[in-house]
Amino acid sequence: MSAGPQAEIISIEDARDARAGAAGRTRCAATTTSGASCRNYAVDGPHCRIHAARRGDAEPDAPATTDSASGGADAAAADPGPDAGPTPRGPRSGGAGERSRPHERDRAGADRRTGRASLFSDPSAFEDAARELRGRGYPGAVDGLAVLRERAEDAWPDAVRGLVAFLRRRLTGDYEIDAFGFDEDLTTNVLMPLLRPLHQHYWRVSSHGVEHIPTDDGALLVANHAGTLPADALITRLDVFDRTGRHARELGADLVFRTPFVGELARKTGATLASGDDADRLLASGELVAVWPEGYKGLGKHWRDRYKLQRFGRGGFVATALRAEVPIVPTAIVGSEEIYPLLFDLRIVARVLGVPYFPVVAQMLALPVLGPFALLPLPSKWLIEYGEPIETASLGPGLADDPMALFDLTDQVRDRIQGMLHRNLMGRRSVFL
């Protein structure tokens, strides 16, 4: 039997039209192994896609055979011709090897049709699979297919090689830790890859204005703070690294470094105490430094106060920038407010535990239903904007000793970030899209 034409792939809309009798489509003329009529619609002459494709894959001069493993309505046998009626189910003969041949032919034909063996290595096979998915009414699956292809090509082999190289460096001691305790090797090769799925796929962070971040010299990145947990600091730092290749050294509160395990991990990732001396040393050495001046007031603010900036302290970060004569890069983060909507702050419990606040978030209401899974952060869509730098070199380091000048410049930075937040909120379609 000669190979027939390639079967037409129809979309879900076409299938619905066929079901309603539109466009002259009819049921497939083939039968299943049990003798029942095929329930699919004819797309290639009198046959459905499955039967037409199997007829095309059949070997020349091969007799019609039945698929011994089929039992449902969609499982079908090779059909001898378009005008054949129901095929009676004959007795089985031969051994196990003989019965497996139809399965082998069907599997080989499916591989040829979909390009399964070379989907990730053959671009034409990938395009064929993408066209088939679109034709069948699954355009969203094409994006997932592209992600799988991208990961299969390079990511996993490179990840394994990188992990082996990292372990070798740890065993041989071939890595450096700076005076502040920053372990760049650990941060770049282990901790940041763990955060990257959250950045790329869960919160789907998009950012712009990265050209405002200096590529070599020191600068002070100032951002808003929210979300009950400091996820915005981690994600912003990862975004800066992925976009510029620079590590933004965080300035953290003393409570961070007093907390067991958290303080040690923070030191290894490059964070340091939000004190003038440490910040001056980092900026003087040309490092990029990041600070969240709202502190715990921003993290623990109520849902009703979302995207309303709290007080920026006494302007210590501005004095640091003035002394180092580095630009201040205002940064607005939209999306972090919604990951843990804070409904109540149990201040009595917070005082007993010695923490700034004790949050009751919206997810806790679903604890009886979802259990621990209810405490996962919400998958809000994030947007980060790096604003135009505010130069401090022309003001001179002596202005750092003028309290009124510090307050004025602090309010200028705060107003700039608040305006960026309002502008990005107005352009946002929804919280999650």
C-alpha positions in Angstrom: 0.0 0.0 0.0 1.4 3.3 -1.0 1.8 6.1 1.6 -1.2 8.4 1.6 -1.2 12.2 2.0 -0.3 13.9 5.3 -3.4 14.1 7.5 -4.9 17.5 8.1 -4.7 18.7 11.7 -7.8 20.5 12.8 -8.3 22.8 15.7 -10.8 22.6 18.6 -13.1 25.1 16.8 -13.1 22.9 13.7 -13.9 19.8 15.8 -16.8 21.6 17.3 -18.1 22.6 13.9 -17.7 19.0 12.8 -19.7 17.9 15.8 -22.5 20.3 14.8 -22.4 19.0 11.2 -20.9 22.1 9.8 -18.4 22.3 6.9 -19.6 18.9 5.7 -17.4 16.9 8.1 -18.5 13.3 8.9 -17.5 10.5 11.2 -14.4 8.4 10.4 -15.3 5.4 8.3 -12.8 3.0 10.1 -13.6 0.7 13.0 -11.9 -0.2 16.2 -10.6 -3.7 17.1 -14.0 -4.5 18.7 -15.8 -3.7 15.5 -17.3 -0.5 16.8 -17.4 2.6 14.7 -14.6 5.1 15.2 -15.8 8.1 17.2 -13.3 10.6 15.7 -14.1 12.9 12.8 -12.9 12.5 9.3 -10.2 15.0 8.4 -8.4 13.2 5.5 -11.0 11.8 3.1 -13.2 9.4 5.0 -10.8 8.8 7.9 -9.7 10.5 11.0 -6.2 11.7 11.7 -5.2 8.5 13.6 -6.5 6.1 11.0 -5.2 8.1 8.0 -1.8 8.5 9.5 -1.6 4.7 10.3 -2.6 3.9 6.8 0.2 6.1 5.5 2.7 4.4 7.9 1.8 0.9 6.9 4.4 -1.2 5.1 4.0 -1.9 1.4 1.9 -4.9 0.6 1.3 -5.6 4.3 -2.0 -7.1 5.2 -4.3 -5.2 7.5 -3.7 -6.0 11.2 -5.4 -5.2 14.4 -4.0 -3.5 17.4 -4.2 -6.2 20.2 -3.6 -3.6 22.9 -6.4 -1.3 21.9 -9.7 -1.4 23.8 -11.1 2.2 23.9 -12.9 4.2 21.3 -9.8 6.1 20.3 -7.5 3.1 19.9 -7.8 1.9 16.3 -6.4 -0.7 13.9 -4.8 -0.2 10.5 -7.6 0.1 7.9 -7.4 -1.8 4.6 -9.1 0.9 2.5 -11.6 3.8 2.6 -14.6 1.7 1.5 -14.1 -1.2 3.9 -16.8 -2.1 6.3 -16.4 -3.4 9.9 -13.5 -5.7 10.2 -14.2 -8.9 12.1 -11.9 -9.7 14.9 -10.0 -12.8 14.0 -8.2 -15.3 16.3 -4.7 -14.5 17.5 -1.9 -16.5 16.2 1.8 -16.6 16.6 4.1 -15.9 19.5 4.7 -12.8 21.5 7.3 -11.5 19.1 4.8 -11.7 16.2 2.1 -9.9 18.2 4.4 -7.0 19.0 5.1 -6.0 15.4 2.1 -3.8 14.9 3.0 -1.9 18.1 6.5 -1.4 16.8 5.3 -0.1 13.5 2.8 2.2 15.3 5.5 3.5 17.6 8.0 4.1 14.8 5.3 5.9 12.8 4.5 8.1 15.7 8.2 9.0 16.2 8.4 9.9 12.5 5.3 12.1 12.6 6.2 14.0 15.8 10.0 14.0 15.6 10.2 12.7 19.1 13.7 11.3 18.7 15.1 14.7 17.5 12.7 17.2 18.9 15.4 19.0 21.0 18.2 18.7 18.4 16.4 19.2 15.1 14.9 22.7 14.6 12.6 21.5 11.9 11.2 18.8 14.2 10.6 21.3 16.9 8.7 23.6 14.4 6.6 20.6 13.2 5.6 19.9 16.8 4.8 23.5 17.5 2.6 23.7 14.4 0.8 20.6 15.4 0.1 22.0 18.9 -1.2 25.2 17.5 -3.4 23.4 14.9 -5.0 21.3 17.6 -5.9 24.4 19.6 -3.1 24.3 22.2 -1.0 27.5 21.5 0.0 27.8 25.2 1.7 24.5 25.1 4.2 25.8 22.5 5.7 28.1 25.2 6.2 25.1 27.5 7.7 23.2 24.7 10.2 26.0 24.1 11.2 26.1 27.7 11.8 22.3 27.8 13.8 22.5 24.6 15.9 25.4 26.0 16.6 23.5 29.3 17.4 20.2 27.4 19.9 21.8 25.1 22.4 23.4 27.5 21.1 24.1 31.0 21.3 20.7 32.6 24.8 19.7 31.3 26.1 23.1 32.2 24.5 22.9 35.6 26.1 19.6 36.4 29.5 20.8 35.2 29.2 23.9 37.3 28.2 22.0 40.4 31.2 19.7 40.0 33.5 22.7 39.6 32.0 24.3 42.6 32.5 21.3 44.8 36.1 21.0 43.6 36.8 24.6 44.6 35.2 24.0 48.1 37.3 20.9 48.7 40.5 22.5 47.6 39.8 25.9 49.2 40.1 27.7 45.9 37.7 30.5 46.7 37.8 33.9 48.5 35.9 35.6 51.3 36.3 39.3 51.7 36.6 41.3 54.9 32.9 41.5 55.3 32.4 37.8 55.0 31.1 37.8 51.4 31.4 34.4 49.7 30.9 35.4 46.1 31.5 31.8 44.8 28.7 30.4 47.0 26.3 33.2 46.2 26.8 33.2 42.5 26.8 29.4 41.9 24.4 28.1 44.5 22.2 30.6 46.2 21.3 32.8 43.2 20.4 29.8 41.0 18.0 28.7 43.8 16.2 32.0 43.6 16.1 32.3 39.8 13.0 30.1 39.3 11.1 32.5 41.6 12.4 35.5 39.7 11.7 34.1 36.2 8.7 31.8 36.5 6.8 32.5 39.8 6.9 36.2 40.1 7.8 36.8 36.5 9.9 39.8 37.2 10.4 42.4 34.5 12.7 45.4 35.0 13.7 48.5 33.1 16.1 51.4 33.6 19.0 49.2 34.2 21.2 51.5 32.2 21.0 53.9 35.2 23.1 51.5 37.3 26.8 52.3 36.9 28.8 49.4 35.4 32.0 49.9 37.3 31.9 52.7 39.9 30.2 52.8 43.3 26.6 53.7 43.6 23.8 53.6 46.2 20.6 51.8 45.2 17.6 52.9 47.3 14.4 51.0 47.1 11.0 50.7 48.7 10.4 47.8 51.1 7.3 45.6 51.6 5.8 42.1 51.7 6.0 41.0 55.3 9.2 39.0 54.4 12.2 40.6 52.7 11.8 38.8 49.4 12.0 42.1 47.5 15.6 42.6 48.7 16.6 39.1 47.5 14.8 39.4 44.1 16.1 42.9 43.4 19.6 41.8 44.1 19.2 38.8 41.8 17.7 41.1 39.1 20.7 43.5 39.3 23.1 40.7 39.1 21.4 39.1 36.1 21.1 42.4 34.3 24.5 43.9 35.1 26.8 41.2 36.4 27.3 43.2 39.6 26.5 42.2 43.2 24.5 44.8 45.1 25.8 44.6 48.7 22.8 44.9 51.0 22.8 47.0 54.2 20.7 45.2 56.8 19.4 45.9 60.3 21.2 44.5 63.3 18.3 42.1 64.0 19.2 40.3 60.8 22.7 39.6 62.0 21.6 38.6 65.5 19.3 35.9 64.2 20.9 32.4 64.2 21.8 31.0 60.8 20.1 34.0 59.0 22.9 36.3 60.1 25.7 34.0 58.9 23.9 33.4 55.6 23.4 37.1 55.1 27.1 37.7 55.6 28.0 35.1 53.1 25.7 36.6 50.5 27.4 40.0 50.9 25.1 41.8 53.3 26.6 44.0 56.0 25.4 46.1 58.9 23.6 49.3 58.0 26.3 51.4 59.7 28.1 54.4 58.3 31.5 52.8 58.5 30.7 49.6 56.6 28.8 51.5 53.9 31.6 54.0 53.5 34.2 51.3 53.1 32.1 49.5 50.5 31.3 52.6 48.4 34.9 53.8 48.7 36.0 50.5 47.1 33.7 51.0 44.1 31.0 48.5 45.2 27.3 48.8 44.4 25.4 49.1 47.6 21.6 48.6 48.1 19.5 49.9 51.0 15.8 49.8 51.9 15.4 52.8 54.2 11.8 52.0 55.3 13.2 49.0 57.2 10.7 47.0 59.3 8.1 49.8 59.0 7.9 49.0 55.3 7.9 45.3 55.7 5.2 45.3 58.4 2.8 47.8 57.0 -0.8 46.9 56.7 -2.6 46.0 53.5 -4.5 49.2 53.5 -1.2 51.2 53.4 0.3 49.3 50.4 2.5 51.3 48.2 2.5 54.2 50.6 6.1 54.8 51.5 6.9 55.1 55.2 9.5 57.5 56.7 13.0 57.1 55.4 14.7 57.4 58.8 17.1 60.3 59.5 18.8 60.3 56.2 21.8 58.2 57.1 21.9 56.6 53.6 22.1 60.1 52.0 25.0 61.1 54.2 26.8 57.9 53.2 26.3 58.7 49.5 27.5 62.3 50.0 30.6 61.3 51.8 31.5 58.8 49.1 30.4 61.2 46.3 28.4 58.4 44.6 25.1 58.7 42.8 21.8 57.6 44.4 19.7 55.3 42.1 16.0 55.4 43.2 14.4 52.0 42.7 10.6 51.2 42.7 9.4 47.6 43.2 5.8 46.8 42.3 4.4 43.4 43.1 6.1 42.6 46.4 3.3 44.2 48.4 0.9 41.4 47.4 2.9 38.3 48.2 1.8 38.3 51.9 -1.1 40.8 52.4 -0.8 41.8 56.1 -4.2 42.0 57.8 -3.2 42.4 61.5 -0.1 43.0 63.5 -0.2 41.2 66.9 2.0 43.7 68.7 1.7 42.0 72.1 3.0 38.8 70.7 5.8 40.7 68.8 7.0 42.3 72.1 7.0 38.9 73.8 9.1 37.4 71.0 11.3 40.5 70.7 10.6 41.1 67.0 9.4 44.3 65.3 6.0 42.9 64.3 4.1 39.6 64.3 2.0 39.4 61.1 -1.3 37.8 60.4 -1.5 37.5 56.6 -4.4 36.6 54.3 -3.1 33.2 53.6 -3.6 32.1 57.2 -7.3 32.1 56.6 -6.9 29.2 54.3 -4.8 27.1 56.7 -7.8 24.8 57.7 -8.3 23.9 54.1 -4.9 23.9 52.5 -2.7 23.3 55.5 1.0 24.4 55.2 0.5 25.1 51.4 -1.6 28.0 52.3 1.5 29.9 53.6 3.1 30.0 50.1 3.5 33.6 48.8 1.0 34.7 46.2 2.3 34.7 42.6 2.0 38.4 41.9 3.6 39.9 38.8 6.6 42.1 39.7 8.0 45.2 38.0 11.2 46.8 39.0 12.2 50.3 37.7 15.7 51.7 38.2 15.3 55.5 38.1 17.6 58.2 36.9 20.5 58.7 39.3 20.6 61.6 41.7 24.2 63.0 41.6 25.8 63.9 44.9 29.4 64.6 43.7 28.6 68.3 42.9 27.1 68.8 46.4 30.4 67.9 48.2 31.0 65.6 51.1 30.7 68.5 53.6 26.9 68.5 53.1 26.7 65.2 55.0 27.1 67.2 58.3 24.1 69.5 57.5 20.9 67.9 59.0 18.5 70.1 57.0 20.3 69.4 53.7 20.1 65.7 54.5 16.4 65.9 55.2 15.7 67.7 52.0 17.7 65.2 49.9 16.1 62.3 51.7 12.6 63.7 50.9 13.7 64.2 47.3 14.7 60.5 47.0 11.5 59.4 48.7 9.3 61.5 46.5 11.0 60.2 43.4 10.4 56.6 44.4 6.8 57.3 45.3 6.2 58.9 41.9 7.7 55.9 40.2 5.5 53.6 42.1 2.3 55.5 41.2 3.3 55.6 37.5 3.9 51.8 37.4 0.8 51.0 39.3 -1.3 53.0 36.8 0.2 51.0 34.0 -0.3 47.6 35.6 -3.1 45.4 34.1 -3.7 43.3 37.2 -1.9 42.0 40.3 -1.2 38.6 38.8 -0.9 39.3 35.0 
